[in-house]
Amino acid sequence: QVQLVESGGGLVQPGGSLRLSCAASGFTFSTYHMRWYRQAPGKERELVAVIYTFTIGTNYADSVKGRFTISRDNALNTVYLQMNSLKPEDTAVYYCNAITSTARNVYEYWGQGTQVTVSS
């Protein structure tokens, strides 16, 4: 079955770094665009970063540009989010998302989330 398993979250001080990983299985990883979302308490889920298949282009939310880097390893079926210069407002549950589409259907999967807390 399809699985997206995030890891790497935790408690970090402001200015620190964390690297999130998302291990995928059960689908053809290399053909899916991979995205990281986050949701802070009381807020809507927001798109943080996306890495596209084939072109391996990337896009970031303005709030994380220059601090976060998304990457993927298709041989390991894993997507990463390197987070540097973390701020308290980065505190959220971070979710991994996989998406692709055909002419008829959209296929989308979610991980269970990993908590990131930025606090002194």
ChimeraX attribute file (.defattr): number of C-alpha atoms within 10 A of each C-alpha:
attribute: neighborCount
match mode: 1-to-1
recipient: residues
	/A:1	5
	/A:2	12
	/A:3	15
	/A:4	22
	/A:5	18
	/A:6	23
	/A:7	18
	/A:8	15
	/A:9	18
	/A:10	14
	/A:11	14
	/A:12	18
	/A:13	14
	/A:14	17
	/A:15	14
	/A:16	14
	/A:17	17
	/A:18	18
	/A:19	16
	/A:20	22
	/A:21	22
	/A:22	25
	/A:23	18
	/A:24	23
	/A:25	15
	/A:26	9
	/A:27	14
	/A:28	11
	/A:29	23
	/A:30	17
	/A:31	15
	/A:32	20
	/A:33	21
	/A:34	28
	/A:35	25
	/A:36	25
	/A:37	19
	/A:38	22
	/A:39	19
	/A:40	17
	/A:41	9
	/A:42	6
	/A:43	9
	/A:44	9
	/A:45	15
	/A:46	14
	/A:47	17
	/A:48	22
	/A:49	23
	/A:50	25
	/A:51	23
	/A:52	19
	/A:53	18
	/A:54	10
	/A:55	7
	/A:56	12
	/A:57	12
	/A:58	16
	/A:59	15
	/A:60	19
	/A:61	13
	/A:62	9
	/A:63	11
	/A:64	17
	/A:65	12
	/A:66	11
	/A:67	13
	/A:68	20
	/A:69	19
	/A:70	23
	/A:71	20
	/A:72	21
	/A:73	12
	/A:74	14
	/A:75	8
	/A:76	12
	/A:77	16
	/A:78	20
	/A:79	26
	/A:80	23
	/A:81	23
	/A:82	15
	/A:83	20
	/A:84	17
	/A:85	15
	/A:86	22
	/A:87	18
	/A:88	15
	/A:89	12
	/A:90	20
	/A:91	20
	/A:92	21
	/A:93	18
	/A:94	27
	/A:95	26
	/A:96	29
	/A:97	23
	/A:98	22
	/A:99	17
	/A:100	16
	/A:101	12
	/A:102	7
	/A:103	5
	/A:104	5
	/A:105	8
	/A:106	9
	/A:107	10
	/A:108	13
	/A:109	16
	/A:110	18
	/A:111	19
	/A:112	14
	/A:113	22
	/A:114	21
	/A:115	19
	/A:116	22
	/A:117	21
	/A:118	20
	/A:119	16
	/A:120	9
